[in-house]
């Protein structure tokens, strides 16, 4: 790799060299956007693979996702990027979206008419059996209770429990929110994780009335066409490789096994990025690494941002993917799977019937039934110290209790995600603002993006990356529009 200083790109009509640190979907999306704007781009990825928490794999020769498996389609960034890199004809919605809750010793239908578990319509919730009669009576008190102040931020669980009681948090909000963050609802920031609910809490005395107002507003707006979620034939994990191919075709360079030890701005060379005994120079940097790695990289030149990043906690989890012969099953469970409230004390936190949820999995081998479970969440990771075979056995025991599954899998695969998901604690958005403020005060063009800042979903990560890339392009070519 050349260590020669690249052109500054500060002359009229010139765009310089941008280094993107991190080859997850955020870093790759940033590189793609930068290349559209005419920048020369180098992506540095510390590990031996691209994609971060998106990972394609297989089990019993059937393609599956070993990380994130779907993306929100009502937010356009991820679907747009998939189409831009040639995956448009492989986009597929779930074949079924009928989910359940395994609670109170039964699979119960996921109630409709709620916002992240907070009900606007009490009828479906009461009919589901998820909440006891006493719990339903406590929820109804919300409409007569005095206002509960949300302040500048508040934990989702704490606020909802104050308004509706702990039961709705423990049995509905917790598993739904945990499915996104693998976290603890009583610690997760409402303002950062569920901003529309935070708005309702700040503007309405009754939380139920606030949810109803949100639902009425949504109903009054023309609903977007198409499904809420989308997958990709072959797995969401195929998206990073497609973006990487597009980056390379556009002239971008991607280097694996490139651990960044430090970066430093100099007036003569711009950014000097040290990788062991090598140094890369750049006119601008997009830092798309997880919080811990970003803190390490910024420790010398931006200690204020590094300290804030080092304080961000992460949750670890494991995904257990299994394939069964359909002939060995007494019955095949229906729907797309189920969530499990931690309050019920089971080991698994969710189960996805992947072979039914995604058409390409079922079509790859109709004689197999593929499912996966998740184990572990924030500060509940003792089971992750077990070996793979034990995690398979724990999953099978819970599946037997939940859906009567008694067969042994013909193949199994455990994927561990250590520090997989950032936790949005109360005050998270203020922390993000402090990080970005400290970074913006640095002398050279540097931006941060990724799951730790603007949302953990794939569209949010891509949106974060595009915003960072656009700001970088603006510093290198004032007034330029990406793609010009």
N, C-alpha and C positions, 0 to 999 in steps of 0.2 A: 504494500500500500504506500502510495506516495505521501510524504509528509510536507511537500512543498505547499507554501501558502497559496490558496486559491484567490481568484480575483474578488475584490470587495463587493462588486455588484452595485456600487453606489452611483455609478455614472448614469446618464440618461439612457433608458431603454435596456439596462443591464440588470440581470438577476444573479445573485451570487450562489454560493454553495451552502446548502442547509444540511446539517446532520440531524437525523432523527434517532434518538436513543430509546430503544425499545421496539421489538418486532411483534408485539401483540396486535390485535385488530385496531387499536387506537393509533399506534405508530405507523402501521401500514396504511391506514386511511389518511393520516397526515401526509405521508410520503406521496400517495396518489394525488392528493389535492395540490401539494406543492409542485409536482410535475405538471399538472394542468396549468399552473400559473407561470411555468417557464423556468423554475428553479432547477439547479443541479442538486441531486439528492443522494445522500448516503444513509442507509439504515444500519445501525449497529445493534445487534441482538446478542445478549450475553449467553444464552443457552444454545443448544444444538438444533433447535427447531423454532419455527415461527408460529404465531397464533395465540400465544398466551393461554387463556382459559377456554379457547375454542380448539377442539382437538378431534379430528376424525380418526376412526379406527374400525375394527371389525370383530365380530365374534361368530364362531362357526361359519366363517366366510360370508357373513351378513354385514353390510355396512351399518355402522352406528356412530353416534356421537359419544365421546368419552368426557365431554365437558358440557358447555351450554348447548341446548338442543333446539331452541326456538328464538325468534326475535319478534318484537312488537311491530306489527305491520301498519298500525294506524299512525305511527310516527315514521316518516318516510326515509330517514337517512340510510338505514341498513338495506332496505329493499332497493333503493336507488343505487347504492354502491354495488350490490349483487348484480343488478342489471348492467351497470356500467362496465363490469369486468367479465361479462359474458355468461352469467348464470341465470339470466331472466327466464329461460325456458325450463329451468330446473326448480324454480320457486313453487312450493306446494303448501297449501294450508293443512292443518291437522285433519285427518280423516274423521276423527271424533274429538269433541272437546267436552264431553260429559265427565266431569270429575266428581269425586266424593271426598268426604271426611271420614276417617276411621276414628271414631270416638264413642265413648260410652258403650264399648264392646260391640259395635256394629258399624257397617259402612252406611253412611247417611248422605243423602244428596247435598251437594254444595248449594246453599241457599242463594237465590238470586236477589237483586235489588239492594246491593250494598256497595260501599266504596272501601276497599281494602278491609272488609269484614265489618265495617260500621253500617248498620242497616238504615235504610230509608223506609222500607216496607217491612213491617213486622210480621205480616202474614206468612210469607214463605219461610222465614226463620223459625217461627213457632211450629210450622208443619214439618220441618226437617227433623225435629227431635234433637238437634245439636245443643240447644239451650234448655235447661230445665224450666218448669213453670215458675219456680222462684226466681230464676235468672231472667225470664221474660218480664216478670213483674218489676224487677229492679231496672231493666232497660226502660220501661215505660215511665219511670220517675224522672227521666231526663227532661220531659216536657214541662215539668213543674219546678225543677230545681233552679236555684238562683244561678246566675252566670258563673262560669269557671274561667278565670283569666288564663290565656295561653302565653302571655308575655311575648318576649322576643323569640322564644322557642320552648319546646316542651317535648318530653318523651311521649311517643304515640300511646304506649300502654298506660302510662300514668294518667294522661288526660282522658282517654276513653274509659278507663276504669272509674275515674271520678264522676263521669257523666252517666255511664251505662252499667257499671259494675264490673268486677274482675272476670266474671264467667264469659262474657262476650269476648274479652281480650284473650283469655286462656284457650278458649275452644274455637275461635274463629279468626280474630286478628293475628294472633301469634303464628299459627301455621301458614297463613297467607303471606304475612310479612317475612316469616322465616324462609319461605320458598324463594324469596328474592334475595335476601341478605344473609341467610343462615345465621341470623342474629337473634337478639332478645328484644322483644317489642317494648319492654319496660325501660330500655336504654336508647332505642333508636329515635333520632330526631324526627319529629313530625314535619317540621318546616322543610327539611332536606329530603326525606323519604316519601312523604305524601303531602306535597304542597297544597293540593286542592282541599284536603281535609283541614290543613292548618288555616287556610283562608276561611273555611266555614267556621272553624273554632273561634276565629278572631272577629267575625262579622255577625254571628248568630248566637243568641242565648242558648237555644236548644241545639245539640249536635245532630239529633235526628232531623230536625227542620233544616239544618244546614246541608245535610246530605240530600234531602229532598230537593232543596233549591239547586244543588249541583246537578242532580238528575234531570230536573225540569229544564235547566239551561241547556244541558246536553241534548235533550229531546227536541228542544226548539231549534237547535242547529241541525242543518241537514247532515245526517250521519254519513260518514265516508263509506264508499262502496268497498266490498271485499272483506276478508276475514280480519279478525283482531290480531292473530298471530300467524307467522309464516315460518316454514322450514325450507330446506333445500334438499332435493333428491341427492342422496349420498351423505347428507349430514351438514349441519351448520359449520362443522369443522372444516369443510372444503372451501369456505369463503376466504380464509387467510391466504391459502395457496393461490387462489385465483387472483386476489389483489396483488400478491407478490409477483406473479407472472406479469400482470399489467404494469407494475412498477418497473420491472426489468425491461419490458418491451419499450417503455417510454424513456429508457436510458438511465434509470435509477440503479444504484448499486446496493446490494444487501449482503452484509457480512455477518455470519453466524459465529458464535464463540468469541465475541468481542466484548469483553468485560471492561466497562469504563471505570477507571480508578479515580478520575478527577477531571474537572474542566475549569478553565481559567481564561478570563478575558485580558487580552493585551492590545494596546492601541496599534501596535505594528502588525500583528498577525491575526487579529480578531480572536475568535474562540480557539483555544488549544485544548484538545480533548485527548487525555492520556489513557492509553490501553496498554498497561504493562510497560514494555520497552518501546512502544510505538506511540507516535503522536499524530493526530489528525487535526487539521485546521479547518475552520468554517466561518462563514459570515454570520450565520444564525443557527440556533439550536432549538429543536422541539424535544422536550423531555417527556417521554411517554412511558416511563417506567413506574412500577408500583411504588408506594410511599416509602418503604424502607430503602429500596435501591436509590430512589430519587434523593432521599435525605443524605445518603452516603456520598453521592456525587456532588451535592451542593454544600457539603459541610465546610469547605474552606472559603469559597467565594460568596456564599449566601447563607450564613449560619442561622439567620432568623427563619428563613423558609425551611431549612433542614430540621430545626428543632420542632417546628409545627408538624412537618411530615413524619418525623420519628414518633410523634405522639398518637398517630392514627393506628388503631387496632385492626386486626384482621381475624376472620373466622376460617377455620380449617374444616374440611369435610372429605368424605370418600364416597365415590359412586361405585356401586356393585352392579355390574351388568351380567345378566344370565340368559342363556338360551335353553328352552325346554322343547322336547318333542311334544307336539300337540296330542299325539296318540297316548302319551303318558299321563295326560291331564284328565281328571274326572270331569272337569268343566273348565272353560276358558272364561276368566273374569271379564265383565263388560266395562265399557267406558275407557277413558284415557289414563285412569289411575286414581290415586287418592293421596291426600295430605294427612299428616298425623300430628295432632296437638301434643306438644311435649308434656303437658300436664297429665296425660294418660299413662306416662311412664314406659312407653315402648322404645325399642332401640332405633328403629328406622324412623326417619322424619318425613319420608314421602316414598311413593312407588309410582313409577310411570310404566304403563303397558305399551312400550314403544312399538311393538309389532302391530298394535291396533291404532295407535295415535298417528303413525307415519306410514303412508301407503307404500313407500319404496322398501321399508323394512319387511313388511308383510309379504310383498311381492318377491323379494329376493329369495325366500325359501318358505313357501306356504305351509310346509310341514313343521316349521319351528315357531315357537311363541317366545318373543324376546321382551324382557322387562328389565328395569333397573330400579334400584333403591338408593336412597341417600342416607348416610349416617354421619352424625356429628354436626355441631353448630358452635357458635361463639361460647367459649368457656364451658363447653360440654363435649370434650373431645377425648375422653379417656378411652373409649372404644377404638379410637384410631391407632392406639398403641398395639392393638391385636394384629396378628398376621392375617393374610388375605383369606385363608380358609376359614378362620373364625368369623370374619365379617360376612362371608357367604352363609355360614351356618346361622348367624344372628338374623340375617335377612330372611332366610328360609323359615325360621321359627315364627317370625312376625307375620310373614305371608301366609303361613298355615293358619294362624289365628284369625287373620283378617279376611281371607278369601278361600280358605280351605285347601290351599295348595300343598300337596303332599309329595309331588314328584321331586327327583333330584335333577339338576340341570345337566345337560350334556356338555356345556361349556360355561365358564364363568371368567370374569375379568374385573379386577379391582383397580380403580384409578383414584389416587390420592391427590388432593389439592391442598397442600400445606399453605396456610396464609392465602386462601383463595379469594376471599371477598372482603373488601374494606367495610368497616363498621361506621355508620354515620351517627356518631354520638350527638347528644344535644349540644348545640353551638357549632355544628360542623360547617355550616355555610360561612359563619364568621371566620373559622379557621381557614377555609379555602380562600376567603377574601384576603386574609393576612398573608397567606402563601403567595398569592398572585401579586399582591402589592409589593412584597419584598422582592420578588423576581422582576417585576416591572422597573424597580429602581436600580437594577444592575445596568452597567454601562453598555453592554451589548444586547442584541436582539435575542431574547430567550423566552419561550413560552412553555407552559406545562399543560398536559391533557391526559385524559384517561378516566378510569372508573372511580378513582378517589375523589374527583372534583365535581363532576356534573351528572352523576347517575351511573349505576352499575350495569344497566341493560346495554345490549349491543348498539341500538340506535343512539343512545345517549353517549356512548363512548365515541362513536363515529362523529356525532355532532360536536363533541368536545374537540376532537382532532381537527375537524374542518375549521372550527373557529380559531384554533391556535395557528393553523396553517395560513388562514386568511390574514391574521394579524401579522405574521412573519412576512408574508408577501407584501403587505402594506408598508412595512419598515424598509424593505429592500427596493421596492419600486412604488413610490407614493402614487396613489390614485389608480393603481392597477387593479383589474378585476380578474379573479381566478379564471383560467381558461382562455384569457385574451392572448 
